[in-house]
Amino acid sequence: MRHNKAGKRLGRNSSHRRAMMRNMVTSLLEHDRITTTDARAKELRKLADRMITLAKRGDLHARRQALQVVQDRKVVAKLFDRLATRYQERPGGYTRIIKLGSRPGDNASLSIIELVEEEYSAKPTGTGDEGSSFAVKSEGTPQGTDEQAKEA
């Protein structure tokens, strides 16, 4: 039984798997997008999100921890300078996986894993008194004030 054994083995021993993940996260952070199999992309997402979270911390210890995983100092510099500021307000979910279909040679399911680009905007959290999040008020109809009712 595999109780409390997190992560997929991906058909490799532990040193090969660790080296492969280090190479893939370095390539992802360098190029912002890579193509790989679905299982590898799902495992890579965990490590990439962890590296961006380290970069958001921004201290020396976090940089040294990132250097233990990411193999290129230029990529670590990009991670801490540009990517950390891009994702400063985002609470998580820095990567996106897009399914591509099957690879012709061995029928493996392929996907693209990429860093998200769009700006994050926090959704307002309602306690129920402000109204439902499903209620959308249109700008063209008057909403209860006397002055707006007189104009209409």
N, C-alpha and C positions, 0 to 999 in steps of 0.2 A: 504494500500500500504506500501511496505517496503523500501521506499526511504532512502538512506544513512544508511542502517542497514547492516554493514559488518559482515560476518561470518555466519556459519550455526548454528542452534540451537540444532541439534542432539537429539531432543526429550527429552531434559532436561531443568531444570530451570537454571538460571545463576550461582548460587553457585555450583550446582552439575557439571555443564559444566566446570567451572573454576577449581574445584578440580580434575576432570577427566583429563583435559589437563595438570595440574601440575604433576599429577602422571605419565602420559604418557611421558612427556618431560624428567622427571627424569629418567624413565626407558630407554628411547632412548639414552640419553647421557651416562648412565651407561653401557648399553650392546651393544651400537652401532647399534642395529637392533631390531625391534619389529614387530610382526604381529598384524594387526588390520583391521578394515573395511576401505573401500576406503574413505568414507566421513570423518572419524576420522583422517585418515592419511593426507588428504589434509588440514585439519584444524591444525593438529599437525605440519606440515611443516612450517607454518607461525611462530609459537612460537619457534620452534627449531632453525630456521634461525636467529631469533631475539636474542636468547640466545648466539649463536656463534658470532654474530656481537658485542654483549656486551663484550664477552671474548676477541675479537680482540682489543677492546679499551684498556682493561687491567687496568684501573685505579680503585681506591677504590670505587668510586660511581657506576661504572659499576658492580663491584663485589657485592655490596649491592643490586643493582637492580636485579641481577641474583638470589641472595638468597631469594628474595621475591617470586620467581617463582619456582625455583628448590628446592626440599625439603631436600636434603642431602648435607651436607657440603663437604663430600668426592667427590661427583659428581661435585660440583662447583669447587673444587680444580683441578680435572681432566680437567674440561672445560677450566679453565684459564691457566693451565700449559701445557697440551698436545694438546688439540684440537685447542686452539688459535694459537699455533705455526704451527700446521698442515695446517690450512686454512689461514695463514697470507697473502699469495699472491693471494688467490682466491677472486674475487669480490662478490661472492654470489653463491647460488645454492649448499648448503652444504649437502642436503639430496636427496635421490632418492626413488621413489615409484615404486615398482614392483607388478603388478597385479598377483594374484594367482588363481582366479576363485571364485567359490561359496562355502559357508559353508554348510555342509550337513544338519544341523538342521533347519535353517531358511532361507537358500538360500541367505544369505547376501554376497555381494561381498567382498572378502578378499584381502589384499595386504600387502606387506612387506615394511616398511619404514626404510631406513638405511642411515647412514652417508657415504658419498662418500669417497673412499680410494685413488684413483689415484691422481697423481700430476697434478696440474694445470699449463698449459703453455699458456701464452698470445698469441693470434693470432696477427700477424703483421697487423697493420692498414695501408692500402695503400691509397694514394691520387689519384691514377690513372696513375702517371708518371712512377712508378716502374714496371708496368706491371700488368696484371690481376692475381687474385688469382687462376684462373682456369688454367693458363699456368704452366705446370710442365716441368722443364728442366731435361732431363736425363743426367746422367754422361757419358754415353758411346759415345755420338755424339758430334762432334766439334761444337762450338757455335760462329763462326765468327772471331776468331783471326787467324792471318797468321801462327803462329807457330803450332797451332792445325791443320790447313788445310794442312800444309806440312807433318805432321806426318801421317795423314790419307791417 
